Amino acid sequence: MDLMEQVNPLPTVKEPCCFCAKKPHLMILCGILLVSLSSLATYLIVKSQLKNQILTGSSTPVVKISPTPSITDETANWITYDNTKYGFSINHPRDTKIYILSYNTPYYTADYETIRFMIKGVLESANRPEEYQNLKEGVRMDLVIINAEGKSASESLSRHVDVSKFKDKIAIEKIAGLEAQSVKFQFPDWVQYTEIVKEGKLYEFSILTRGDYQEANLGLANQILSTFKFLD
C-alpha cells in the first residue's frame, strides 16, 4: 500500500458565513442588546411588584369593605305614655303635651273624655286654657274611648263622613293586632279619623293638621299611632 494512502486526511474546516466573517461586531451587539432587554423587562416586573407591596402593605391584594351606613332611629328618644284606666300605651316625642279633656257632644250618647296629644302645635291666642285652644299651626291627635254600641269600625266612621262617597279614601290596616279603618281628606286642612273596636269599646283617633308641612305632620302623627298597643 502506498504511503500516501495510509495517512488519514485532515478534517475539513467549515468557513464562516460571509456575514459573520465580514461583520462579527454586529453579532456581538445583537447579543448584548438581547441581554439588556431581558434585564430591563425583569427589572420593570420586580419594580411593579414592589410598588404594589408598598401600597397595600402585603403581597396579597386587599379588598376594602365600605362600612354599612348607620340608620338613625327617629323614635329612639321617644317616651311611652301608659294609660291604665283605658288599658293602652303609645309612644310619642318628648316634647308632646298630653291633656285629658271632658266633653259633651251630640256625636256620642254620654259625656266622654278625650286624651289630646299636642304633638307639634302653635295655638291661637284665646282667653281659655291652653288645652282647649284651637290649633293655629302644627298637628294634634285626639283619642276618644267610648262604648261602641255594637257598631263596627266602618260604621263608626259614618258619624264623620259619608262612607259611600269616601270608599276610595278608606284604608284598612292592622293596629295593635286589630283591624283599623281610617279615612283622611283635605278640607281645607288635612284631617284623619281612625277607628278601632275591641271588646265592645271604640277607640277613635282624630288627627288635625294646620299651617305648613301638613302632610309631613300627618305622617308623624301616623307614626305615633302605629306604636299604639293594648296593655296585658
C-alpha contacts under 8 A as a table, 3 or more apart, distances in Angstrom:
res1	aa1	res2	aa2	distance
1	M	5	E	6.86
1	M	6	Q	7.34
2	D	5	E	5.38
2	D	6	Q	6.86
3	L	6	Q	5.34
3	L	7	V	6.93
4	M	7	V	5.60
5	E	8	N	7.65
16	P	20	C	6.42
16	P	21	A	5.76
17	C	20	C	5.48
17	C	21	A	5.92
18	C	21	A	5.04
18	C	22	K	5.83
19	F	22	K	5.21
19	F	23	K	5.79
19	F	24	P	7.57
20	C	23	K	5.31
20	C	24	P	4.95
20	C	27	M	7.38
21	A	24	P	6.09
23	K	26	L	5.80
23	K	27	M	7.48
24	P	27	M	5.43
24	P	28	I	6.75
25	H	28	I	5.14
25	H	29	L	6.31
26	L	29	L	5.04
26	L	30	C	6.18
27	M	30	C	5.14
27	M	31	G	6.27
28	I	31	G	5.15
28	I	32	I	6.26
29	L	32	I	5.09
29	L	33	L	6.09
30	C	33	L	5.03
30	C	34	L	6.23
31	G	34	L	5.28
31	G	35	V	6.36
32	I	35	V	5.24
32	I	36	S	6.16
33	L	36	S	5.06
33	L	37	L	6.17
34	L	37	L	5.22
34	L	38	S	6.23
35	V	38	S	5.19
35	V	39	S	6.22
36	S	39	S	5.11
36	S	40	L	6.11
37	L	40	L	5.08
37	L	41	A	6.19
38	S	41	A	5.25
38	S	42	T	6.31
39	S	42	T	5.15
39	S	43	Y	6.14
40	L	43	Y	5.02
40	L	44	L	6.23
41	A	44	L	5.24
41	A	45	I	6.32
42	T	45	I	5.28
42	T	46	V	6.27
43	Y	46	V	5.28
43	Y	47	K	6.06
44	L	47	K	5.07
44	L	48	S	6.16
45	I	48	S	5.22
45	I	49	Q	6.37
46	V	49	Q	5.18
46	V	50	L	6.21
47	K	50	L	5.16
47	K	51	K	6.17
48	S	51	K	5.12
48	S	52	N	6.37
49	Q	52	N	5.21
49	Q	53	Q	6.31
49	Q	59	S	7.91
50	L	53	Q	5.07
50	L	54	I	6.25
51	K	54	I	5.15
51	K	55	L	6.31
52	N	55	L	5.17
52	N	56	T	6.08
52	N	57	G	7.93
52	N	58	S	7.93
52	N	59	S	7.20
53	Q	56	T	5.30
53	Q	57	G	5.17
53	Q	58	S	4.99
53	Q	59	S	5.10
54	I	57	G	5.15
54	I	58	S	7.28
56	T	59	S	7.37
56	T	60	T	7.97
56	T	61	P	7.03
56	T	62	V	6.61
58	S	61	P	7.14
58	S	62	V	7.90
73	D	76	A	5.41
74	E	77	N	7.21
75	T	78	W	5.14
75	T	92	H	7.88
75	T	93	P	7.40
77	N	93	P	7.10
77	N	94	R	7.27
78	W	91	N	6.18
78	W	92	H	5.26
78	W	93	P	4.55
78	W	94	R	5.65
79	I	91	N	5.50
79	I	92	H	5.71
79	I	93	P	6.39
79	I	94	R	6.06
80	T	89	S	6.63
80	T	90	I	5.64
80	T	91	N	4.31
80	T	92	H	6.46
81	Y	89	S	5.42
81	Y	90	I	5.34
81	Y	91	N	6.04
81	Y	92	H	7.51
82	D	87	G	7.75
82	D	88	F	6.12
82	D	89	S	4.35
82	D	90	I	6.77
83	N	86	Y	5.82
83	N	87	G	5.68
83	N	88	F	5.45
83	N	89	S	6.02
84	T	87	G	4.62
84	T	88	F	6.64
84	T	231	L	7.75
86	Y	145	I	7.64
87	G	230	F	5.84
87	G	231	L	5.15
87	G	232	D	7.79
88	F	228	F	7.13
88	F	229	K	5.64
88	F	230	F	4.19
88	F	231	L	4.96
89	S	227	T	7.99
89	S	228	F	5.85
89	S	229	K	5.57
89	S	230	F	6.29
89	S	231	L	6.63
90	I	224	I	7.09
90	I	225	L	7.27
90	I	227	T	5.43
90	I	228	F	4.46
90	I	229	K	6.52
91	N	224	I	6.07
91	N	227	T	5.78
91	N	228	F	7.13
92	H	96	T	6.65
92	H	119	I	7.87
92	H	224	I	5.74
93	P	96	T	5.59
93	P	119	I	7.41
95	D	119	I	7.27
96	T	117	F	6.46
96	T	118	M	5.60
96	T	119	I	4.58
96	T	120	K	6.88
97	K	116	R	7.97
97	K	117	F	5.84
97	K	118	M	4.99
97	K	119	I	6.57
98	I	115	I	6.95
98	I	116	R	5.53
98	I	117	F	4.75
98	I	118	M	6.22
99	Y	114	T	7.97
99	Y	115	I	5.80
99	Y	116	R	5.05
99	Y	117	F	6.74
99	Y	131	E	6.39
100	I	113	E	6.59
100	I	114	T	5.74
100	I	115	I	4.77
100	I	116	R	6.30
101	L	113	E	5.47
101	L	114	T	4.93
101	L	115	I	6.35
101	L	116	R	7.22
101	L	131	E	7.69
102	S	111	D	7.27
102	S	112	Y	5.96
102	S	113	E	4.59
102	S	114	T	6.25
103	Y	111	D	5.86
103	Y	112	Y	5.67
103	Y	113	E	6.21
103	Y	114	T	7.32
104	N	108	Y	7.84
104	N	110	A	6.89
104	N	111	D	4.72
104	N	112	Y	6.63
105	T	108	Y	6.01
105	T	109	T	7.93
105	T	110	A	7.82
105	T	111	D	7.19
106	P	109	T	6.91
107	Y	159	R	7.15
108	Y	111	D	7.41
112	Y	144	V	7.41
112	Y	145	I	7.71
112	Y	146	I	7.00
113	E	144	V	6.39
113	E	145	I	7.46
114	T	142	D	6.24
114	T	143	L	5.60
114	T	144	V	4.93
114	T	145	I	7.64
115	I	142	D	5.64
115	I	143	L	5.07
115	I	144	V	6.55
116	R	131	E	7.94
116	R	140	R	7.18
116	R	141	M	5.92
116	R	142	D	4.42
116	R	143	L	6.39
117	F	140	R	5.63
117	F	141	M	5.08
117	F	142	D	6.10
118	M	121	G	6.26
118	M	139	V	6.85
118	M	140	R	4.60
118	M	141	M	6.62
119	I	138	G	7.77
119	I	139	V	5.94
119	I	140	R	5.36
119	I	141	M	7.34
119	I	221	A	7.61
120	K	138	G	5.11
120	K	139	V	5.35
120	K	140	R	6.78
121	G	135	L	6.57
121	G	136	K	7.27
121	G	137	E	5.52
121	G	138	G	4.17
121	G	139	V	5.65
121	G	140	R	6.95
122	V	135	L	6.28
122	V	136	K	5.46
122	V	137	E	4.97
122	V	138	G	6.22
123	L	130	E	7.63
123	L	133	Q	6.24
123	L	134	N	5.95
123	L	135	L	4.77
123	L	136	K	4.98
123	L	137	E	6.86
124	E	133	Q	6.25
124	E	134	N	5.68
124	E	135	L	6.16
124	E	136	K	5.32
125	S	133	Q	7.49
126	A	133	Q	6.54
128	R	132	Y	6.76
128	R	133	Q	6.74
129	P	132	Y	5.63
129	P	133	Q	6.68
130	E	133	Q	5.28
135	L	138	G	7.20
135	L	139	V	7.67
135	L	140	R	7.83
135	L	210	R	7.12
136	K	210	R	6.33
136	K	211	G	7.00
137	E	209	T	7.08
137	E	210	R	4.63
137	E	211	G	4.56
137	E	212	D	7.21
138	G	209	T	5.63
138	G	210	R	5.37
138	G	211	G	6.23
138	G	212	D	7.40
138	G	213	Y	7.92
138	G	214	Q	7.25
138	G	217	N	6.88
139	V	207	I	7.18
139	V	208	L	5.66
139	V	209	T	4.35
139	V	210	R	6.54
139	V	214	Q	7.68
139	V	217	N	5.97
139	V	218	L	7.08
139	V	221	A	7.45
140	R	207	I	5.86
140	R	208	L	5.62
140	R	209	T	6.74
140	R	221	A	7.60
141	M	205	F	6.66
141	M	206	S	5.66
141	M	207	I	4.42
141	M	208	L	6.53
141	M	221	A	6.98
142	D	205	F	5.58
142	D	206	S	5.21
142	D	207	I	6.46
143	L	203	Y	6.84
143	L	204	E	5.57
143	L	205	F	4.58
143	L	206	S	6.59
144	V	202	L	7.76
144	V	203	Y	5.89
144	V	204	E	5.18
144	V	205	F	6.59
145	I	201	K	6.67
145	I	202	L	5.50
145	I	203	Y	4.67
145	I	204	E	6.38
146	I	201	K	5.67
146	I	202	L	5.34
146	I	203	Y	6.94
147	N	200	G	6.18
147	N	201	K	4.66
147	N	202	L	5.85
148	A	151	K	5.46
148	A	152	S	7.50
148	A	156	S	7.91
148	A	197	V	6.94
148	A	200	G	5.39
148	A	201	K	4.78
148	A	202	L	4.65
149	E	200	G	7.02
149	E	201	K	7.91
150	G	200	G	6.63
151	K	154	S	7.95
151	K	155	E	5.68
151	K	156	S	6.24
152	S	155	E	5.11
152	S	156	S	6.16
152	S	197	V	6.60
153	A	156	S	5.07
153	A	157	L	6.47
153	A	180	A	6.79
153	A	181	Q	6.07
153	A	195	E	5.14
153	A	196	I	5.69
153	A	197	V	5.93
153	A	202	L	7.69
154	S	157	L	5.25
154	S	158	S	6.93
154	S	163	V	7.89
154	S	181	Q	6.35
154	S	195	E	7.54
155	E	158	S	5.33
155	E	159	R	7.64
156	S	159	R	5.88
156	S	195	E	6.89
157	L	160	H	5.70
157	L	161	V	6.38
157	L	163	V	7.04
157	L	181	Q	7.90
157	L	182	S	7.86
157	L	183	V	7.85
157	L	193	Y	7.32
157	L	194	T	7.84
157	L	195	E	6.89
158	S	161	V	5.15
158	S	162	D	5.68
158	S	163	V	5.65
159	R	162	D	7.92
161	V	166	F	7.36
162	D	165	K	5.50
162	D	166	F	6.41
163	V	166	F	5.04
163	V	167	K	5.98
164	S	167	K	5.68
165	K	168	D	7.98
166	F	169	K	5.18
166	F	170	I	6.38
166	F	183	V	7.63
167	K	170	I	5.44
169	K	183	V	5.68
169	K	184	K	6.61
169	K	185	F	7.66
170	I	181	Q	6.69
170	I	182	S	5.49
170	I	183	V	4.59
170	I	184	K	7.46
171	A	181	Q	5.68
171	A	182	S	5.11
171	A	183	V	6.30
172	I	179	E	6.76
172	I	180	A	5.71
172	I	181	Q	4.66
172	I	182	S	6.50
173	E	179	E	5.79
173	E	180	A	5.32
173	E	181	Q	6.53
174	K	177	G	5.65
174	K	178	L	5.33
174	K	179	E	4.83
174	K	180	A	5.75
175	I	178	L	5.43
175	I	179	E	6.46
175	I	180	A	6.12
175	I	196	I	7.97
175	I	226	S	6.32
175	I	228	F	6.95
175	I	229	K	7.46
176	A	226	S	7.91
176	A	227	T	7.83
176	A	228	F	6.07
176	A	229	K	4.60
176	A	230	F	6.60
178	L	196	I	7.17
178	L	197	V	7.95
178	L	198	K	7.86
179	E	196	I	6.70
180	A	194	T	6.61
180	A	195	E	5.59
180	A	196	I	4.90
180	A	197	V	7.77
181	Q	194	T	5.60
181	Q	195	E	5.40
181	Q	196	I	6.95
182	S	192	Q	6.92
182	S	193	Y	5.47
182	S	194	T	4.17
182	S	195	E	6.39
183	V	192	Q	5.62
183	V	193	Y	5.50
183	V	194	T	6.66
184	K	190	W	7.01
184	K	191	V	5.50
184	K	192	Q	4.07
184	K	193	Y	6.43
185	F	190	W	5.71
185	F	191	V	5.59
185	F	192	Q	6.60
186	Q	189	D	5.02
186	Q	190	W	4.28
186	Q	191	V	6.17
187	F	190	W	6.51
187	F	191	V	7.54
189	D	208	L	7.47
189	D	209	T	6.11
189	D	210	R	5.70
189	D	211	G	7.96
189	D	214	Q	7.60
190	W	208	L	6.23
190	W	209	T	5.45
190	W	210	R	7.21
190	W	214	Q	6.66
190	W	215	E	7.44
190	W	218	L	7.53
191	V	206	S	7.34
191	V	207	I	5.64
191	V	208	L	4.86
191	V	209	T	6.55
192	Q	205	F	7.94
192	Q	206	S	5.67
192	Q	207	I	5.03
192	Q	208	L	6.78
193	Y	204	E	7.09
193	Y	205	F	5.67
193	Y	206	S	4.57
193	Y	207	I	6.47
194	T	204	E	5.78
194	T	205	F	5.03
194	T	206	S	6.50
195	E	202	L	6.93
195	E	203	Y	5.90
195	E	204	E	4.67
195	E	205	F	6.46
196	I	202	L	5.85
196	I	203	Y	5.03
196	I	204	E	6.38
197	V	200	G	6.54
197	V	201	K	5.58
197	V	202	L	4.61
197	V	203	Y	6.12
198	K	201	K	5.32
198	K	202	L	6.63
198	K	203	Y	7.84
207	I	218	L	7.47
207	I	221	A	7.27
208	L	218	L	7.86
209	T	214	Q	5.55
209	T	217	N	6.83
209	T	218	L	6.64
210	R	214	Q	6.12
211	G	214	Q	6.51
213	Y	216	A	5.31
213	Y	217	N	6.12
214	Q	217	N	5.08
214	Q	218	L	6.01
215	E	218	L	4.94
215	E	219	G	6.19
216	A	219	G	5.03
216	A	220	L	6.34
217	N	220	L	4.95
217	N	221	A	6.27
218	L	221	A	5.12
218	L	222	N	6.29
219	G	222	N	5.11
219	G	223	Q	6.17
220	L	223	Q	5.00
220	L	224	I	6.41
221	A	224	I	5.12
221	A	225	L	6.18
222	N	225	L	4.74
222	N	226	S	6.09
223	Q	226	S	5.18
223	Q	227	T	7.06
224	I	227	T	5.56
224	I	228	F	7.30
225	L	228	F	5.45
